[in-house]
Amino acid sequence: HRLVGIHPLTLSLLRPTCAAIIAIFIPLILITYIHAIQPAATLLLTLLLFTPIYISLLFLFKSFPRDDIQLLIDLSRKTRIKNQMFLKIIQFLTKR
């Protein structure tokens, strides 16, 4: 920190951190009751619940930095992706 002059913890990290905490606790609460019934399926169910919740919260909090958005735009131009859903996501992320 003192050598470079950049603080590693910035406010932009707060949004993804909050999204991760919320995304962890929602499946954790649900899994607590299911684990007693079927422990083998708990891991798969946790993954299936966590992933969409976390990605949805990232979009909801708009926690993608401009550099990441620009990287996605450049990548779509290079690969010539014309997927309408992908383009709508990019438009949603650029509305700030």
LORO-542624 format. One record per residue (C-alpha): residue in one letter; x negated, y negated, z negated; residue number from 1. Coordinates in Angstrom, 3 decimals, decimal comma. Layout:
<nodes>
residuo->A	xx->X	yy->Y	zz->Z	num->NUM .
...
</nodes>
This chain:
<nodes>
residuo->H	xx->0,000	yy->0,000	zz->0,000	num->1 .
residuo->R	xx->-2,701	yy->-2,498	zz->-0,892	num->2 .
residuo->L	xx->-4,976	yy->-1,617	zz->2,019	num->3 .
residuo->V	xx->-2,396	yy->-1,788	zz->4,772	num->4 .
residuo->G	xx->-0,050	yy->-4,355	zz->3,260	num->5 .
residuo->I	xx->3,054	yy->-2,393	zz->4,195	num->6 .
residuo->H	xx->5,377	yy->-1,055	zz->1,553	num->7 .
residuo->P	xx->6,420	yy->2,499	zz->2,472	num->8 .
residuo->L	xx->9,839	yy->2,182	zz->0,853	num->9 .
residuo->T	xx->12,040	yy->-0,213	zz->2,756	num->10 .
residuo->L	xx->15,721	yy->-1,022	zz->2,706	num->11 .
residuo->S	xx->16,179	yy->0,811	zz->6,006	num->12 .
residuo->L	xx->15,438	yy->4,092	zz->4,200	num->13 .
residuo->L	xx->18,295	yy->3,514	zz->1,772	num->14 .
residuo->R	xx->21,058	yy->4,348	zz->4,263	num->15 .
residuo->P	xx->19,739	yy->7,787	zz->5,309	num->16 .
residuo->T	xx->18,948	yy->8,564	zz->1,674	num->17 .
residuo->C	xx->22,505	yy->7,771	zz->0,615	num->18 .
residuo->A	xx->23,843	yy->9,818	zz->3,525	num->19 .
residuo->A	xx->21,695	yy->12,778	zz->2,496	num->20 .
residuo->I	xx->22,756	yy->12,581	zz->-1,147	num->21 .
residuo->I	xx->26,434	yy->12,466	zz->-0,239	num->22 .
residuo->A	xx->25,997	yy->15,226	zz->2,354	num->23 .
residuo->I	xx->24,316	yy->17,435	zz->-0,240	num->24 .
residuo->F	xx->26,879	yy->16,966	zz->-2,986	num->25 .
residuo->I	xx->30,027	yy->17,573	zz->-0,920	num->26 .
residuo->P	xx->29,046	yy->21,128	zz->0,129	num->27 .
residuo->L	xx->27,498	yy->21,732	zz->-3,304	num->28 .
residuo->I	xx->30,814	yy->21,101	zz->-5,015	num->29 .
residuo->L	xx->32,666	yy->23,334	zz->-2,547	num->30 .
residuo->I	xx->30,041	yy->26,088	zz->-2,616	num->31 .
residuo->T	xx->30,077	yy->26,270	zz->-6,408	num->32 .
residuo->Y	xx->33,503	yy->27,869	zz->-6,269	num->33 .
residuo->I	xx->32,834	yy->30,054	zz->-3,219	num->34 .
residuo->H	xx->29,467	yy->31,383	zz->-4,440	num->35 .
residuo->A	xx->31,129	yy->33,429	zz->-7,149	num->36 .
residuo->I	xx->33,323	yy->35,091	zz->-4,551	num->37 .
residuo->Q	xx->30,815	yy->35,810	zz->-1,732	num->38 .
residuo->P	xx->27,154	yy->34,967	zz->-2,434	num->39 .
residuo->A	xx->25,875	yy->36,270	zz->0,918	num->40 .
residuo->A	xx->27,852	yy->33,759	zz->2,966	num->41 .
residuo->T	xx->26,912	yy->30,809	zz->0,760	num->42 .
residuo->L	xx->23,774	yy->29,842	zz->2,685	num->43 .
residuo->L	xx->25,456	yy->29,913	zz->6,073	num->44 .
residuo->L	xx->28,468	yy->28,023	zz->4,803	num->45 .
residuo->T	xx->26,244	yy->25,391	zz->3,203	num->46 .
residuo->L	xx->24,409	yy->24,851	zz->6,469	num->47 .
residuo->L	xx->27,640	yy->24,662	zz->8,443	num->48 .
residuo->L	xx->29,060	yy->22,106	zz->6,021	num->49 .
residuo->F	xx->25,930	yy->20,015	zz->5,452	num->50 .
residuo->T	xx->24,897	yy->19,447	zz->9,060	num->51 .
residuo->P	xx->28,077	yy->17,848	zz->10,429	num->52 .
residuo->I	xx->28,629	yy->15,846	zz->7,242	num->53 .
residuo->Y	xx->25,076	yy->14,480	zz->7,315	num->54 .
residuo->I	xx->25,161	yy->13,593	zz->11,022	num->55 .
residuo->S	xx->28,577	yy->11,957	zz->10,624	num->56 .
residuo->L	xx->27,350	yy->9,895	zz->7,692	num->57 .
residuo->L	xx->24,267	yy->8,803	zz->9,629	num->58 .
residuo->F	xx->26,535	yy->7,496	zz->12,377	num->59 .
residuo->L	xx->28,934	yy->5,960	zz->9,876	num->60 .
residuo->F	xx->26,131	yy->4,141	zz->8,045	num->61 .
residuo->K	xx->24,496	yy->3,226	zz->11,380	num->62 .
residuo->S	xx->21,168	yy->4,251	zz->9,959	num->63 .
residuo->F	xx->19,320	yy->4,694	zz->13,233	num->64 .
residuo->P	xx->16,515	yy->2,142	zz->13,662	num->65 .
residuo->R	xx->16,311	yy->0,156	zz->16,893	num->66 .
residuo->D	xx->13,151	yy->2,044	zz->17,874	num->67 .
residuo->D	xx->14,997	yy->5,363	zz->17,708	num->68 .
residuo->I	xx->17,901	yy->3,995	zz->19,735	num->69 .
residuo->Q	xx->15,510	yy->2,644	zz->22,348	num->70 .
residuo->L	xx->13,756	yy->6,018	zz->22,457	num->71 .
residuo->L	xx->17,100	yy->7,751	zz->23,115	num->72 .
residuo->I	xx->17,929	yy->5,271	zz->25,881	num->73 .
residuo->D	xx->14,534	yy->5,742	zz->27,527	num->74 .
residuo->L	xx->14,801	yy->9,501	zz->27,208	num->75 .
residuo->S	xx->18,230	yy->9,523	zz->28,838	num->76 .
residuo->R	xx->16,925	yy->7,413	zz->31,723	num->77 .
residuo->K	xx->13,916	yy->9,672	zz->32,257	num->78 .
residuo->T	xx->15,983	yy->12,842	zz->32,188	num->79 .
residuo->R	xx->18,873	yy->11,184	zz->34,056	num->80 .
residuo->I	xx->21,441	yy->12,342	zz->31,528	num->81 .
residuo->K	xx->24,903	yy->11,178	zz->32,523	num->82 .
residuo->N	xx->26,786	yy->12,766	zz->29,643	num->83 .
residuo->Q	xx->29,695	yy->10,487	zz->28,716	num->84 .
residuo->M	xx->29,655	yy->11,452	zz->25,040	num->85 .
residuo->F	xx->25,933	yy->10,705	zz->24,796	num->86 .
residuo->L	xx->26,466	yy->7,308	zz->26,416	num->87 .
residuo->K	xx->29,314	yy->6,514	zz->24,023	num->88 .
residuo->I	xx->27,102	yy->7,397	zz->21,067	num->89 .
residuo->I	xx->24,379	yy->5,087	zz->22,355	num->90 .
residuo->Q	xx->26,923	yy->2,292	zz->22,826	num->91 .
residuo->F	xx->28,234	yy->2,843	zz->19,297	num->92 .
residuo->L	xx->24,730	yy->2,694	zz->17,851	num->93 .
residuo->T	xx->23,838	yy->-0,477	zz->19,718	num->94 .
residuo->K	xx->26,890	yy->-2,368	zz->18,407	num->95 .
residuo->R	xx->25,365	yy->-4,070	zz->15,386	num->96 .
</nodes>
